[in-house]
Structure formats: C-alpha cells, structure tokens
Amino acid sequence: MCALVDSWLQGLKIAPTLYSQRLLLRPICVGDVAHIQRCVNDRRVSDNLSYTPYPYTIEMAEIWTRNVDKGMTQGTCCYWTICNNKMNNFVGSMGISLYREQENCELHYWISAEEWNKGYCTEASKRIIVHVFEDLNMHRAHVTHREHNVASKSVIEKCGFVLEGNSRESLKRFGKFENVMMYGLLRDEYLALKAKGIY
Ligand SMILES: CC(C)(COP(=O)(O)OP(=O)(O)OC[C@H]1O[C@@H](n2cnc3c(N)ncnc32)[C@H](O)[C@@H]1OP(=O)(O)O)[C@@H](O)C(=O)NCCC(=O)NCCS
C-alpha cells in the first residue's frame, strides 16, 4: 500500500492531474498494472503498438510501469492514466517522452479496445498538447503512426499535427517491416490552432 501511495505521490509531482470535458488524466502508478496488462494483452491494441510484446504478462506490465516511474523521476517522460471523469473507469494510457534540451517531446498512447471511437484519444491528446506548450513551454511535439493505423492517423490529424515524412520500413513488428509516418507540431502552429479555437 505504501509503495502505491509513494509511486502516485512521486508521479503527481511530474505529471500533474489534468482535466478535460469527459476525462481525468492522473499520473500513472503501480496500482494501474492490472488494467494495463488487461488492455495491452489484447491483439487489437498490441498489433498497433511498436515494441510491446504479445502475449503481455502481468510481470511485463509491472516492469514497464516501474520503468515509467523511474523515467518520471529522472525527468525523461511523463505518463498518465486516462479515466472517464464520471465513472472513474480506466480508459487507457498516454505519455510523452521528454527531450528537454531540444524543448521537444514525443506523444504515445493507447486506449482500451472497448472504449475506441468515442473521441477519447483525441480529447486526451489535445489536453496533453496544451500542457506541453502552455505548462512545459516546449518548442515542438512529435508523434508517429504505422502507415496502416488509420485510427491513430485520424487522431493525429484532428490534433493538427503536420505530416513530415515516411520513414520507410523502419519498424520491424512481428517479422514484418512497416513504414512509419512522422508528424510534428511547432509552438507557432499550436498557437495558430489555438487562435482558430481548435485548442
Ligand atoms: C489509436 C487509438 C489510440 C485511437 O483511440 P480512440 O479513442 O478510438 O480515438 P478517437 O475516438 O479519438 O479517434 C479515432 C478516429 O479514428 C477513426 N477510425 C477508427 N477506425 C477507423 C477505420 N478503420 N477507418 C477509418 N477511420 C477509423 C474514427 O472514426 C475516429 O475518427 P472520427 O472522430 O473523425 O470519426 C486506438 O485505436 C488504439 O488504442 N489503438 C491501438 C494502439 C495504437 O494504435 N496506439 C497508437 C500507436 S501510434
């Protein structure tokens, strides 16, 4: 119990709780391990992730969560658990890798398959992008998706990211080489989207 509270308190310092219309984003902690394992150990989710093994065991989820905890303490990443703010149920996870010297960060996410296509990923991504530019004062955010991942492509486009290129066959997943589409959003572009009411 003590470890749970410690991990949550530690996370809170680095990944503040964020609110959006329907969601609550709170720092990820070891108490989320069972939810993470259940959601990621689902081919619908796993097939679209870049490096996560399948099957995905509880031990793997524990190691991943502890590594994230360590990264948050060292300032190299922030990860949130996404919950529905009315039901308080686990919806998914979203994080940013931080490259502070470059004032740059990379967005990562997955949503539990039962919760797909409700706009949750777009809503959470937008909230984190606001945090990236308004609170962390980053110059740039970037994100990638595998070429065939149309749901992720749609989220990225709705967030206003600009397509920067196709990193051809740069990812080997389950024995197959895949193209990875790369997108970026600069501070000035974010401010222009904000002026248009997109943020
Ligand atoms: C990608 C992912 C996070 C999106 O989560 P989500 O909460 O369903 O996303 P949203 O509801 O905000 O948006 C999804 C969009 O994709 C669209 N979409 C979904 N499946 C689609 C399909 N087969 N063809 C075309 N569009 C599709 C939806 O219609 C929606 O767009 P719309 O709002 O314009 O209608 C989720 O599918 C997921 O977890 N996938 C597995 C892991 C993954 O891909 N992670 C990202 C790695 S880059």
The ligand as an SDF file (V2000), in Angstrom:
LIG
                    3D

 48 50  0  0  0  0  0  0  0  0999 V2000
   -5.3180    4.7800  -31.9800 C   0  0  0  0  0  0  0  0  0  0  0  0
   -6.2380    4.7840  -30.7740 C   0  0  0  0  0  0  0  0  0  0  0  0
   -5.4470    5.2240  -29.5470 C   0  0  0  0  0  0  0  0  0  0  0  0
   -7.3920    5.7530  -31.0350 C   0  0  0  0  0  0  0  0  0  0  0  0
   -8.1780    5.8540  -29.8660 O   0  0  0  0  0  0  0  0  0  0  0  0
   -9.7090    6.3630  -29.9010 P   0  0  0  0  0  0  0  0  0  0  0  0
  -10.0430    6.8290  -28.5440 O   0  0  0  0  0  0  0  0  0  0  0  0
  -10.5450    5.3340  -30.5260 O   0  0  0  0  0  0  0  0  0  0  0  0
   -9.5550    7.6130  -30.8900 O   0  0  0  0  0  0  0  0  0  0  0  0
  -10.6570    8.7050  -31.2400 P   0  0  0  0  0  0  0  0  0  0  0  0
  -12.0210    8.1430  -30.9450 O   0  0  0  0  0  0  0  0  0  0  0  0
  -10.2710    9.9810  -30.6230 O   0  0  0  0  0  0  0  0  0  0  0  0
  -10.4740    8.8630  -32.8200 O   0  0  0  0  0  0  0  0  0  0  0  0
  -10.4410    7.7120  -33.6390 C   0  0  0  0  0  0  0  0  0  0  0  0
  -10.7330    8.1150  -35.0600 C   0  0  0  0  0  0  0  0  0  0  0  0
  -10.3100    7.0670  -35.9260 O   0  0  0  0  0  0  0  0  0  0  0  0
  -11.3730    6.7820  -36.8050 C   0  0  0  0  0  0  0  0  0  0  0  0
  -11.2630    5.3680  -37.1700 N   0  0  0  0  0  0  0  0  0  0  0  0
  -11.2210    4.3140  -36.3600 C   0  0  0  0  0  0  0  0  0  0  0  0
  -11.1310    3.1880  -37.0820 N   0  0  0  0  0  0  0  0  0  0  0  0
  -11.1200    3.5720  -38.3550 C   0  0  0  0  0  0  0  0  0  0  0  0
  -11.0470    2.8670  -39.5940 C   0  0  0  0  0  0  0  0  0  0  0  0
  -10.9330    1.5380  -39.6390 N   0  0  0  0  0  0  0  0  0  0  0  0
  -11.0450    3.5900  -40.7370 N   0  0  0  0  0  0  0  0  0  0  0  0
  -11.1230    4.9380  -40.7180 C   0  0  0  0  0  0  0  0  0  0  0  0
  -11.2090    5.6490  -39.5670 N   0  0  0  0  0  0  0  0  0  0  0  0
  -11.2050    4.9730  -38.4240 C   0  0  0  0  0  0  0  0  0  0  0  0
  -12.6100    7.0790  -36.0040 C   0  0  0  0  0  0  0  0  0  0  0  0
  -13.7210    7.2270  -36.8310 O   0  0  0  0  0  0  0  0  0  0  0  0
  -12.1920    8.3590  -35.3110 C   0  0  0  0  0  0  0  0  0  0  0  0
  -12.2640    9.4660  -36.1880 O   0  0  0  0  0  0  0  0  0  0  0  0
  -13.5300   10.4760  -36.1790 P   0  0  0  0  0  0  0  0  0  0  0  0
  -13.6540   11.0180  -34.7840 O   0  0  0  0  0  0  0  0  0  0  0  0
  -13.1300   11.5030  -37.1600 O   0  0  0  0  0  0  0  0  0  0  0  0
  -14.7100    9.6640  -36.5500 O   0  0  0  0  0  0  0  0  0  0  0  0
   -6.8260    3.3660  -30.5280 C   0  0  0  0  0  0  0  0  0  0  0  0
   -7.4050    2.9040  -31.7110 O   0  0  0  0  0  0  0  0  0  0  0  0
   -5.7860    2.3740  -30.0180 C   0  0  0  0  0  0  0  0  0  0  0  0
   -5.5160    2.3010  -28.8210 O   0  0  0  0  0  0  0  0  0  0  0  0
   -5.1990    1.6010  -30.9550 N   0  0  0  0  0  0  0  0  0  0  0  0
   -4.1970    0.6080  -30.5740 C   0  0  0  0  0  0  0  0  0  0  0  0
   -2.9040    1.2280  -30.0750 C   0  0  0  0  0  0  0  0  0  0  0  0
   -2.3880    2.2920  -31.0080 C   0  0  0  0  0  0  0  0  0  0  0  0
   -2.6190    2.2610  -32.2040 O   0  0  0  0  0  0  0  0  0  0  0  0
   -1.6580    3.2570  -30.4350 N   0  0  0  0  0  0  0  0  0  0  0  0
   -1.0760    4.3080  -31.2030 C   0  0  0  0  0  0  0  0  0  0  0  0
    0.2290    3.8780  -31.7510 C   0  0  0  0  0  0  0  0  0  0  0  0
    0.7820    5.0930  -32.9440 S   0  0  0  0  0  0  0  0  0  0  0  0
  1  2  1  0
  2  3  1  0
  2  4  1  0
  2 36  1  0
  4  5  1  0
  5  6  1  0
  6  7  2  0
  6  8  1  0
  6  9  1  0
  9 10  1  0
 10 11  2  0
 10 12  1  0
 10 13  1  0
 13 14  1  0
 14 15  1  0
 15 16  1  0
 15 30  1  0
 16 17  1  0
 17 18  1  0
 17 28  1  0
 18 19  1  0
 18 27  1  0
 19 20  2  0
 20 21  1  0
 21 22  1  0
 21 27  2  0
 22 23  1  0
 22 24  2  0
 24 25  1  0
 25 26  2  0
 26 27  1  0
 28 29  1  0
 28 30  1  0
 30 31  1  0
 31 32  1  0
 32 33  2  0
 32 34  1  0
 32 35  1  0
 36 37  1  0
 36 38  1  0
 38 39  2  0
 38 40  1  0
 40 41  1  0
 41 42  1  0
 42 43  1  0
 43 44  2  0
 43 45  1  0
 45 46  1  0
 46 47  1  0
 47 48  1  0
M  END
$$$$
